[in-house]
Amino acid sequence: MADNNSTDIVDLIIDAKNLAIDEINETVKGLSTLGETARKTEKDLDKIRVTQDTIASYKQAGDSMRQLRDEVDRAELAYEQKRQAVKQNKDATDEEILAVKSAKRELADLRLELRNQETEYRRLTRSLREYGVDTKDLDKSQQALEQQFKETAAESEKLNREYRDSVAATRARIAAEKETRDATAAATAAEQAKQQALAASTLEMEKAAAGAMKAAKAESDRIAEQERVTASLVKYEQQLRDLNKQVDESTLSRADFIRAEEKLRNELQLTDSQTRTTRAARYRDWETDRKSVV
């Protein structure tokens, strides 16, 4: 029954909203309307059942009321006969008098039960009139109700079957859409992870390449500097030899020699430590030359 599936439509509405697919949302709205129609049909069936049960109760109450009326009539007759017999018999026994009283009580009970039954009968009559039943022709009304019940039951079964099938189909559609969405999300996440890994790898490669280029440049600069220093030291040694010669020839003082050597070193972009060995060697050669001359 549609009432038993009311939670299904709520779940479908939530799922459809989460998927945000217009077609599915419209389908679920249609299902909600179909479910309401099915539930209304079931309520109509319940009303027909209640009316049929009320008719049965009405008939039963009528039969019971008529039987009670007969019993009341018989009880009234019996009571009146006993009362008259005792009234006319001055020698009536206590037992006969008690029988009259008992018949009176029995009659009172029956009359009370009859009044209650008549009250119930009137209540059922009002109920049937409210249901639109003609109490003067119950057989015709019952036949009409039976036909209405068959038609409504068939319509209810049709609507409920259509509702169940539609719910199942929509649930399957939503499940498929969820699966597709999840697969797409997983694929997107995997692609993003792949791109991130590729970017990280590229960055590492770029860093490594930059490091290698930096190291290569440093090595190239080191070699170039070494070659420059070597060439400069050759020039330095040659010119230092000339300066020493000028000192020997007394054309250059020792003080001027020191200043000229410092100037030469600066022009050749050499440090004191780089030229120290050459100076020491040239000085030893100069000392040797001087001793040989003496």
C-alpha positions in Angstrom: 0.0 0.0 0.0 1.1 3.6 -0.6 1.0 4.4 3.1 3.6 1.8 3.8 5.9 3.4 1.2 5.6 7.0 2.5 9.2 6.9 3.8 10.3 5.8 0.3 9.1 9.0 -1.3 10.9 11.1 1.4 14.1 9.2 0.7 13.7 9.7 -3.0 13.0 13.4 -2.6 16.2 13.8 -0.6 18.3 11.8 -3.0 16.8 13.7 -6.0 17.6 17.1 -4.4 21.2 15.9 -3.7 21.6 14.9 -7.3 20.2 18.2 -8.5 18.9 16.6 -11.8 15.7 18.4 -13.0 14.3 15.4 -14.7 14.6 13.2 -11.6 13.2 16.0 -9.4 10.1 16.2 -11.7 9.7 12.4 -11.7 9.8 12.4 -7.9 7.2 15.2 -7.7 5.0 13.1 -10.0 5.5 10.1 -7.7 4.5 12.1 -4.7 1.3 13.1 -6.5 0.7 9.5 -7.5 1.2 8.3 -4.0 -1.3 10.8 -2.6 -3.8 9.7 -5.2 -3.3 6.0 -4.2 -3.6 6.9 -0.6 -6.9 8.8 -1.3 -8.2 5.7 -3.1 -7.4 3.5 -0.2 -9.2 5.9 2.1 -12.2 5.7 -0.2 -12.1 1.9 0.2 -12.0 2.3 3.9 -15.0 4.5 3.8 -16.9 1.9 1.7 -15.9 -0.8 4.2 -17.2 1.3 7.1 -20.4 2.0 5.3 -20.9 -1.8 4.5 -20.1 -2.6 8.2 -22.6 0.0 9.3 -25.3 -1.5 7.0 -24.6 -4.9 8.5 -24.8 -3.5 12.0 -28.0 -1.6 11.1 -29.6 -4.8 9.8 -28.5 -6.7 12.9 -29.8 -3.9 15.1 -33.2 -3.9 13.3 -33.6 -7.7 13.6 -32.6 -7.5 17.3 -35.0 -4.7 17.9 -37.9 -6.5 16.3 -37.1 -9.6 18.3 -37.0 -7.5 21.5 -40.4 -5.9 20.6 -41.9 -9.4 20.3 -40.3 -10.4 23.6 -41.7 -7.2 25.2 -45.1 -7.9 23.9 -45.0 -11.5 25.2 -43.6 -10.3 28.6 -46.4 -7.6 28.8 -49.0 -10.2 28.1 -47.6 -12.6 30.6 -47.3 -9.9 33.3 -50.8 -8.7 32.8 -52.2 -12.2 32.9 -50.4 -12.9 36.2 -51.3 -9.6 37.7 -55.0 -10.0 36.9 -55.0 -13.6 38.2 -53.5 -12.5 41.5 -55.8 -9.5 41.7 -58.9 -11.6 41.1 -57.8 -14.3 43.5 -58.0 -13.2 47.2 -56.3 -16.4 48.2 -53.3 -15.9 45.9 -50.2 -17.5 47.4 -46.9 -15.7 48.1 -45.4 -17.7 45.3 -47.9 -16.3 42.8 -47.4 -12.8 44.1 -43.6 -13.1 43.7 -44.2 -14.4 40.2 -46.0 -11.2 39.3 -43.2 -9.1 40.7 -40.6 -11.2 38.8 -42.6 -10.7 35.6 -42.7 -7.0 36.2 -39.0 -6.8 36.7 -38.4 -8.9 33.6 -40.7 -6.6 31.6 -38.8 -3.5 32.8 -35.5 -5.0 31.9 -36.7 -5.9 28.4 -38.2 -2.4 27.9 -34.9 -0.9 28.9 -33.0 -3.1 26.6 -35.4 -2.3 23.8 -35.0 1.5 24.4 -31.2 1.0 24.2 -31.5 -1.0 21.0 -33.9 1.7 19.5 -31.3 4.4 20.4 -28.5 2.4 18.7 -30.8 1.8 15.7 -31.5 5.5 15.3 -27.8 6.3 15.6 -27.0 3.8 12.8 -29.8 5.2 10.7 -28.3 8.8 11.0 -24.9 7.4 10.1 -26.2 5.7 7.0 -28.0 8.9 5.9 -24.7 10.8 6.4 -23.0 8.2 4.1 -25.7 8.7 1.6 -27.4 5.3 2.0 -31.1 5.0 1.4 -32.3 2.9 4.4 -35.6 2.3 2.7 -33.9 0.2 0.0 -30.9 -1.4 1.6 -30.5 -4.1 -1.0 -30.1 -1.6 -3.8 -27.7 0.4 -1.7 -25.6 -2.7 -0.8 -25.4 -3.7 -4.5 -24.3 -0.2 -5.4 -21.6 -0.3 -2.6 -20.4 -3.7 -3.7 -19.9 -2.4 -7.3 -18.3 0.8 -6.0 -16.0 -1.3 -3.8 -14.9 -3.5 -6.7 -14.2 -0.5 -8.9 -12.3 1.4 -6.2 -10.4 -1.7 -5.2 -9.3 -2.3 -8.8 -8.3 1.4 -9.1 -6.4 1.2 -5.8 -4.5 -1.9 -6.9 -3.7 -0.3 -10.2 -2.5 2.9 -8.6 -0.4 1.1 -6.0 1.1 -1.2 -8.6 2.0 1.8 -10.7 3.4 3.6 -7.6 5.5 0.7 -6.6 6.9 0.2 -10.1 7.6 3.9 -10.5 9.3 4.0 -7.1 11.5 1.0 -8.0 12.4 2.5 -11.4 13.2 5.9 -9.9 15.2 4.3 -7.2 17.2 2.4 -9.8 17.7 5.5 -11.8 18.9 7.4 -8.8 21.3 4.6 -7.9 22.7 4.6 -11.4 23.1 8.4 -11.3 24.8 8.1 -7.9 27.1 5.4 -9.3 27.9 7.6 -12.3 28.5 10.6 -10.2 30.7 8.7 -7.8 32.7 7.2 -10.7 33.1 10.6 -12.2 34.2 12.1 -8.9 36.7 9.2 -8.4 38.0 9.7 -12.0 38.3 13.4 -11.4 40.1 12.9 -8.1 42.4 10.3 -9.8 43.2 12.7 -12.6 43.8 15.5 -10.2 46.1 13.3 -8.2 47.9 12.3 -11.4 48.2 16.0 -12.4 49.5 16.9 -9.0 52.0 14.1 -9.0 53.1 15.1 -12.5 53.4 18.7 -11.5 55.4 17.6 -8.4 57.6 15.4 -10.6 58.1 18.2 -13.1 58.9 20.6 -10.3 61.5 18.2 -8.9 63.0 17.7 -12.4 63.1 21.5 -12.9 64.7 21.9 -9.6 67.2 19.2 -10.4 67.9 20.7 -13.9 68.3 24.1 -12.3 70.7 22.7 -9.7 72.6 20.9 -12.4 72.8 24.0 -14.5 73.9 26.0 -11.5 76.5 23.4 -10.6 77.7 23.3 -14.2 77.9 27.1 -14.4 79.8 27.2 -11.1 82.2 24.6 -12.4 82.5 26.6 -15.7 83.1 29.8 -13.7 85.6 28.0 -11.5 87.5 26.7 -14.6 87.4 30.1 -16.3 88.6 31.8 -13.1 91.3 29.2 -12.8 92.4 29.8 -16.4 92.3 33.5 -15.9 94.3 33.3 -12.7 96.8 31.0 -14.4 97.2 33.4 -17.4 97.3 36.4 -15.0 100.0 34.7 -13.0 102.1 34.1 -16.1 101.8 37.8 -16.9 102.4 38.7 -13.3 105.6 36.5 -13.2 106.9 38.1 -16.4 106.3 41.6 -15.3 107.6 40.9 -11.8 110.8 39.7 -13.4 111.1 43.0 -15.2 110.5 44.9 -12.0 113.2 42.9 -10.2 115.5 43.6 -13.1 114.8 47.4 -12.7 115.7 47.1 -9.0 118.9 45.3 -9.9 119.8 48.0 -12.4 118.9 50.6 -9.7 116.4 52.2 -12.0 113.6 51.3 -9.5 113.7 51.8 -5.8 112.5 49.1 -3.4 109.6 51.2 -2.3 108.6 51.9 -5.9 109.0 48.1 -6.5 106.4 47.4 -3.8 104.0 49.9 -5.1 104.5 48.7 -8.7 103.9 45.1 -7.6 100.7 46.0 -5.8 99.5 47.9 -8.8 100.3 45.1 -11.1 98.5 42.6 -8.9 95.4 44.8 -8.8 95.4 45.3 -12.5 95.6 41.5 -13.0 92.9 41.0 -10.4 95.1 38.7 -8.3 95.0 38.4 -4.5 98.0 38.5 -2.3 97.7 34.8 -1.5 97.6 33.9 -5.2 100.8 35.7 -5.9 102.7 34.9 -2.8 104.3 31.7 -4.2 105.4 33.5 -7.4 106.8 36.4 -5.4 108.7 34.1 -3.1 110.2 32.2 -6.1 111.1 35.4 -7.9 112.7 36.7 -4.8 114.8 33.5 -4.4 115.9 33.7 -8.0 116.7 37.4 -7.5 118.8 36.6 -4.4 120.6 33.8 -6.3 121.4 36.1 -9.2 122.7 38.8 -6.9 125.0 36.3 -5.1 126.3 35.0 -8.4 127.1 38.5 -9.5 129.0 39.3 -6.3 
